[in-house]
């Protein structure tokens, strides 16, 4: 079955853009050697509460803006940030708005934050809100969408500051060429942590709004991607570039650029720009039983993707061999207690303990067992969801109600239903083929005595051998997969059967 690449569009791209462009609210702590809190009060010039703006450009076309305000308080400060983007996805406009605010003490200790992601198309509106409050040694999170709400409490082992304000905090101590910082990030869009490394490079001249200003060049590496930012002595970002073709530029107050609304009429299509060419194949992969693929020009080498070897995939010396699971699909393996628990667990996006999810799973799988359960759920998700590029945080309960989405929406809904039906299920992220190219894709794997690859987005049980698993996990793994896109990687088809 050949499909349009639009079915692969996902929140992965949005998550990485938002994080790398600085539009996120995150838990973090900065450290030089030992962990220490940094005094932010010296870096915010009272009574400054000036609104600043940076334009967002994709491959030279202005597609939106980010506005930010830092307000000193009597015993701390508040930072507010909004971002408006209009993206072209396979010829369709998708609007995205990101809003965040945080309040901290004078030493940068977090008191609370809010984050909201809203996306819209002609037919659908998706919105997710994350609220965080520090209560003693715990961070209490409330994650909500129009049709669901969930609260989690997480212990805090370290002092908390926010990368949203990190440059301001580091600037308060003065920039030193050659200095390096390590930062633990908590991303509210994926509710996960990761480490970033910030290296201070040379002092350079940056031009913006008809002006020239000195700024230090900083390189920040997070999840395999390195961004470059030019930051002045007070910690304000004047320019920022990402390896995915995105650039932020400070805009002069009152300029015509600052007054523009989000979006450019002829902005490059973000999906088509992210394809990885397939060499020596242009047919229908759905009928294949096996494939031998050579992974070429992966930026950090394919060995960095731990999901390439295992199960139906065998990886050696840059070549992955994938063999489709054969009927009757069952195996004789056993999961450990921890593996089984993780593959059945509910979380903020996969609400397998929700009454609506449980009821639907019971209805679809009534009277069925094992393999028949897994296939019935895949068939139901494939038939029930409208296939549409969707820039949203994929929540299973929201997808169950809206019945629309791309690969992530199909995957989280299937995973929640399967877990509710007692089938251990995990999420794979990687690449899948359509129309002569490989694109980012996500799909589930269900445990039937062995992991069986399922693709409810394409209606494949099991999935064809042109599904290259790179990693397993939640949507947080998408950061690493995106390090490939638009950076010269190719996939050579060596053998097929």
C-alpha positions in Angstrom: 0.0 0.0 0.0 1.5 3.3 -1.0 0.6 6.4 1.0 1.1 10.1 0.9 4.0 11.5 3.1 1.5 13.7 4.9 0.5 10.8 7.2 4.0 10.9 8.7 3.8 14.5 9.9 4.0 14.7 13.6 4.5 16.6 16.8 8.2 15.5 16.7 9.0 18.4 14.4 7.1 20.8 16.6 8.7 19.6 19.8 12.2 20.0 18.5 11.5 23.4 17.0 10.0 24.6 20.2 12.8 23.4 22.4 15.6 24.4 20.2 14.1 27.9 19.5 13.7 28.6 23.2 9.9 28.6 23.3 9.8 26.0 26.1 9.4 26.1 29.8 11.6 23.6 31.4 12.9 22.3 34.7 16.7 22.6 34.8 19.7 23.4 37.0 22.9 25.0 35.7 26.2 23.9 37.2 29.9 24.6 37.0 31.2 21.4 38.5 29.0 21.1 41.6 25.4 22.1 41.3 24.6 25.6 42.5 21.8 28.1 42.2 22.5 31.3 40.3 21.3 34.7 41.4 19.0 36.1 38.6 18.3 39.4 40.3 21.6 40.9 39.1 20.7 40.1 35.5 17.3 41.8 35.3 17.6 45.6 35.2 14.7 46.9 37.3 12.3 48.3 36.5 12.6 46.6 33.1 9.5 44.8 31.8 10.2 45.6 28.2 8.5 43.5 25.5 11.1 42.1 23.1 10.5 40.2 19.9 12.4 37.8 17.7 11.2 36.8 14.2 11.2 33.1 13.4 12.4 32.2 9.9 12.4 28.8 8.1 14.9 28.5 5.3 14.8 32.3 4.9 11.0 32.7 5.0 9.5 34.5 8.1 6.9 32.1 9.5 6.2 33.7 12.9 7.5 35.4 15.9 8.3 35.0 19.6 7.6 37.7 22.2 9.1 37.8 25.6 8.8 39.9 28.8 10.9 39.8 31.9 9.3 41.5 34.9 11.2 42.0 38.2 9.1 41.2 41.4 9.7 42.2 45.0 11.2 38.8 45.8 11.9 37.3 42.4 10.8 37.8 38.8 8.3 36.6 36.2 9.0 35.7 32.6 6.3 35.5 30.0 6.7 34.3 26.5 4.4 33.7 23.5 5.1 32.3 20.1 2.9 32.3 17.0 3.9 30.2 13.9 2.2 29.4 10.7 3.6 26.3 9.1 3.1 25.0 5.5 2.6 21.2 5.7 2.1 19.5 2.4 0.5 22.6 1.0 -1.8 23.1 4.0 -1.5 25.9 6.6 -1.2 24.8 10.2 -1.2 27.5 12.9 0.6 27.0 16.2 0.6 29.1 19.3 2.9 28.5 22.3 2.4 30.4 25.6 4.5 30.1 28.7 5.1 31.9 32.0 7.1 31.2 35.1 7.7 32.8 38.4 10.9 32.3 40.4 12.7 33.6 43.5 15.7 35.9 43.4 18.1 32.9 43.3 16.2 31.4 40.3 14.4 28.8 42.3 11.2 27.8 40.6 7.9 28.5 42.2 5.6 27.6 39.3 5.1 27.6 35.6 2.4 27.3 33.0 2.7 26.1 29.4 0.1 25.9 26.6 0.4 24.5 23.1 -2.5 25.3 20.7 -2.6 24.2 17.1 -5.4 24.6 14.6 -6.4 23.6 11.0 -9.6 24.2 9.1 -11.3 21.3 10.8 -9.6 20.7 14.2 -8.3 22.5 17.3 -5.9 20.8 19.6 -4.8 22.3 22.9 -2.7 21.0 25.8 -1.9 22.8 29.0 0.8 21.9 31.6 0.8 23.6 35.0 3.7 23.0 37.4 4.0 24.0 41.1 6.9 23.4 43.5 5.6 22.1 46.8 8.4 21.4 49.2 10.7 18.8 47.5 8.2 17.9 44.8 7.0 19.2 41.5 3.3 18.8 41.1 2.2 18.7 37.4 -1.3 19.1 36.0 -1.7 18.1 32.3 -5.0 18.9 30.7 -6.7 19.0 27.3 -10.3 19.8 26.6 -11.4 16.2 27.3 -8.9 15.0 29.9 -6.9 16.0 32.9 -4.2 14.2 34.9 -2.0 15.1 37.9 1.4 13.8 38.6 3.8 14.4 41.5 7.6 14.1 40.9 10.4 14.3 43.5 12.9 17.1 43.1 16.5 16.0 43.8 18.2 19.2 42.7 17.5 23.0 42.8 15.4 24.1 39.8 15.9 27.0 37.4 14.5 27.4 33.9 16.4 27.3 30.5 13.8 30.0 29.5 15.9 32.3 31.6 19.2 30.5 31.5 21.1 33.0 29.3 20.1 35.8 31.7 21.4 33.9 34.7 24.7 33.0 33.1 25.2 36.6 31.8 24.9 37.9 35.4 28.2 36.2 36.1 29.8 37.5 32.9 30.6 35.6 29.8 34.1 33.9 29.5 35.2 32.4 26.3 35.9 28.7 26.7 33.5 28.3 29.7 31.1 25.3 29.5 27.9 24.7 31.4 25.8 21.5 31.8 22.1 21.8 32.1 19.4 19.2 33.0 16.2 20.0 31.1 12.6 19.0 31.9 10.5 19.5 28.8 6.8 20.0 29.6 5.7 18.9 26.1 7.1 15.4 26.6 7.4 15.5 30.5 10.9 14.1 30.3 14.5 15.2 31.2 17.7 15.4 29.2 21.1 17.0 29.5 22.2 20.0 27.4 25.8 21.4 27.2 26.4 25.1 26.6 29.8 26.2 25.3 30.8 29.9 25.3 32.7 30.8 22.1 34.0 34.1 20.8 32.7 37.6 21.1 31.3 38.7 17.7 29.3 41.5 16.0 25.7 40.9 15.3 23.6 43.1 13.1 19.8 43.5 13.7 17.3 46.2 13.0 19.9 48.4 11.3 22.2 48.2 14.4 25.4 46.5 15.4 25.8 44.9 18.8 28.5 42.7 20.4 27.3 39.2 21.4 29.0 36.0 22.5 28.4 33.0 20.3 27.1 30.1 22.3 26.7 26.5 21.2 24.1 24.4 22.9 23.9 20.6 22.3 20.7 18.8 23.3 19.5 15.4 22.2 22.1 15.1 19.4 21.3 18.6 17.9 23.6 21.6 18.2 22.1 25.1 18.0 24.1 28.4 17.9 22.9 31.5 19.6 24.4 35.0 19.8 23.7 36.4 23.2 24.6 39.9 24.5 26.1 40.8 27.9 22.7 41.0 29.6 21.6 37.6 28.4 19.3 38.6 25.5 19.3 36.4 22.4 20.0 38.5 19.3 20.1 35.6 16.8 19.8 31.8 17.0 20.2 29.1 14.4 19.3 25.4 14.4 20.6 22.6 12.1 17.0 22.1 10.9 16.9 25.3 8.9 15.3 27.5 11.6 16.6 30.9 12.6 15.5 33.5 15.2 16.4 37.2 14.7 15.8 40.1 17.1 13.5 42.7 15.5 13.7 46.4 16.3 10.7 47.8 18.2 8.2 49.4 15.9 9.7 47.9 12.8 7.6 46.6 10.0 8.8 43.1 10.7 7.7 43.3 14.3 4.2 44.3 13.2 3.8 41.4 10.8 1.5 38.6 11.8 2.8 35.0 11.8 3.5 33.2 8.5 4.8 33.8 5.1 2.7 33.2 2.0 5.3 31.1 0.3 7.2 29.4 3.1 8.9 26.1 2.4 7.0 23.0 3.1 8.4 21.7 6.4 7.5 18.0 5.6 9.0 17.9 2.2 12.2 19.5 3.5 12.7 16.6 6.0 12.7 13.6 3.6 15.6 11.2 3.4 16.0 9.8 -0.2 15.7 6.1 -0.9 18.4 4.9 -3.4 17.6 2.1 -5.9 13.9 1.6 -5.0 10.7 3.3 -6.1 8.1 0.6 -5.7 5.5 -0.5 -3.1 7.1 -1.7 0.1 3.9 -3.1 1.6 4.3 -6.4 -0.3 7.9 -7.1 0.8 8.9 -9.7 3.4 12.4 -8.5 4.0 14.9 -5.8 3.1 18.6 -5.1 3.5 19.2 -1.4 3.8 22.5 0.6 4.0 22.3 3.7 6.2 24.5 6.4 4.6 25.7 9.8 5.9 23.9 9.6 9.2 25.4 12.7 11.0 26.6 10.9 14.1 26.7 7.5 12.5 23.9 5.0 12.7 25.5 3.2 15.6 24.2 6.0 17.9 20.6 4.7 17.5 20.3 1.8 20.0 17.0 0.6 18.6 18.5 -0.5 15.2 19.5 -4.0 16.5 17.0 -6.4 18.0 13.8 -8.3 17.3 13.1 -8.4 13.6 16.1 -6.1 12.9 19.8 -7.1 12.6 22.3 -4.3 12.3 26.0 -4.6 11.4 28.5 -2.2 9.9 26.0 0.4 8.8 23.6 -2.1 7.2 20.2 -3.1 8.8 18.4 -6.3 7.7 14.7 -6.3 8.5 12.5 -9.4 8.2 8.7 -9.1 8.6 7.2 -11.3 11.4 5.5 -14.4 10.0 2.2 -15.9 11.1 1.1 -17.0 13.6 3.2 -14.2 15.1 3.4 -15.7 18.6 6.7 -16.3 20.3 7.9 -18.1 23.4 9.7 -15.2 25.1 9.0 -13.7 28.5 9.2 -10.1 29.6 10.8 -9.2 32.9 8.5 -7.9 35.7 9.8 -4.4 35.0 9.5 -4.6 31.2 6.0 -5.9 31.5 5.0 -3.2 34.0 6.4 -0.4 31.8 4.7 -1.8 28.7 1.3 -1.8 30.5 1.6 1.5 32.3 -0.7 4.5 31.9 0.8 8.0 31.6 -0.1 11.6 30.8 -0.5 10.9 27.1 -1.3 7.2 27.0 -4.3 7.0 29.4 -4.9 3.3 29.3 -6.6 3.6 32.7 -9.2 6.0 31.4 -12.8 4.6 31.5 -13.4 5.6 27.9 -10.3 3.9 26.7 -11.1 0.8 28.6 -14.6 0.6 27.3 -13.5 1.0 23.7 -10.8 -1.7 24.1 -13.3 -4.1 25.6 -15.8 -3.4 22.8 -13.3 -3.9 20.0 -11.7 -7.1 21.5 -14.8 -8.8 23.0 -14.4 -12.5 22.8 -10.8 -12.3 21.3 -7.4 -13.4 22.6 -3.8 -12.6 21.9 -3.0 -12.0 18.3 -6.6 -11.6 17.3 -6.9 -8.8 20.0 -3.9 -7.0 18.7 -5.0 -7.2 15.1 -8.6 -6.1 15.8 -7.3 -3.0 17.6 -5.0 -2.1 14.7 -7.8 -2.5 12.2 -10.2 -0.4 14.3 -7.7 2.5 14.8 -6.9 2.4 11.1 -10.5 2.6 10.0 -11.7 5.0 12.7 -9.2 7.8 12.4 -9.1 10.4 9.6 -5.6 10.6 8.2 -4.5 14.3 8.4 -1.2 16.1 9.2 -1.7 17.2 12.8 0.6 19.4 14.9 -0.5 18.4 18.4 0.6 16.8 21.6 -0.8 13.3 21.1 -3.2 12.3 23.9 -5.0 9.0 23.6 -8.2 10.3 25.1 -8.2 13.4 22.9 -7.6 11.3 19.8 -10.4 8.9 20.8 -12.8 11.8 20.8 -11.5 13.8 17.8 -10.8 10.7 15.6 -8.2 12.5 13.4 -4.4 12.6 13.3 -1.1 11.4 11.9 1.2 8.6 13.0 1.6 9.8 16.6 -2.1 10.1 17.1 -2.7 6.6 15.7 0.2 5.2 17.8 -0.7 6.6 21.1 -4.4 5.6 20.7 -3.4 2.0 19.7 -0.9 1.8 22.6 -3.5 3.0 25.1 -6.2 0.6 23.8 -3.8 -2.4 23.7 -2.5 -1.8 27.2 -6.1 -1.4 28.4 -6.8 -4.8 26.8 -3.9 -6.3 28.7 -1.4 -6.4 25.8 2.1 -5.0 26.7 2.9 -2.4 24.0 5.7 0.0 23.3 6.3 2.9 20.9 9.0 2.8 18.2 10.3 5.8 16.4 12.3 5.8 13.2 11.8 6.1 9.5 9.2 4.7 7.0 9.0 4.7 3.3 6.6 6.3 0.8 6.9 7.8 -2.6 10.7 7.2 -3.1 11.6 8.8 0.3 11.9 7.9 3.9 10.2 10.1 6.5 10.0 10.3 10.3 7.4 7.9 11.5 6.1 6.4 14.8 4.4 3.0 15.3 3.6 0.5 18.1 5.1 -2.9 18.9 2.9 -5.3 20.7 4.2 -8.2 22.8 2.9 -11.6 21.7 5.7 -13.7 23.2 7.9 -11.5 21.0 7.7 -7.9 19.8 5.5 -7.7 16.7 5.6 -4.5 14.7 2.2 -2.9 14.0 1.3 0.1 12.0 -2.3 1.3 12.5 -1.6 4.5 10.5 -1.1 2.4 7.4 -3.3 -0.5 8.3 -0.4 -3.0 8.4 -0.3 -6.0 10.7 2.6 -6.7 10.8 4.3 -3.6 9.3 6.4 -3.8 6.1 10.2 -4.1 6.2 10.7 -0.4 5.2 9.9 0.5 8.8 13.4 1.2 10.3 13.2 1.3 14.1 15.8 3.6 15.5 14.6 4.0 19.1 11.9 2.8 21.4 10.2 4.9 24.0 7.8 7.9 24.1 7.7 11.0 22.1 10.8 12.2 23.8 12.9 9.9 21.5 11.8 12.0 18.5 14.5 14.6 19.3 17.2 12.1 18.4 15.5 10.9 15.2 15.1 14.5 14.0 18.9 14.9 14.1 18.9 13.0 10.7 16.4 15.1 8.8 17.5 17.5 6.2 21.2 16.8 6.8 22.2 14.7 3.8 21.4 11.2 5.0 20.4 8.6 2.4 19.2 5.0 2.6 20.5 2.6 -0.1 18.2 -0.4 -0.8 20.6 -3.3 -1.2 18.3 -6.3 -1.3 14.6 -6.9 -1.1 12.4 -10.0 -1.0 
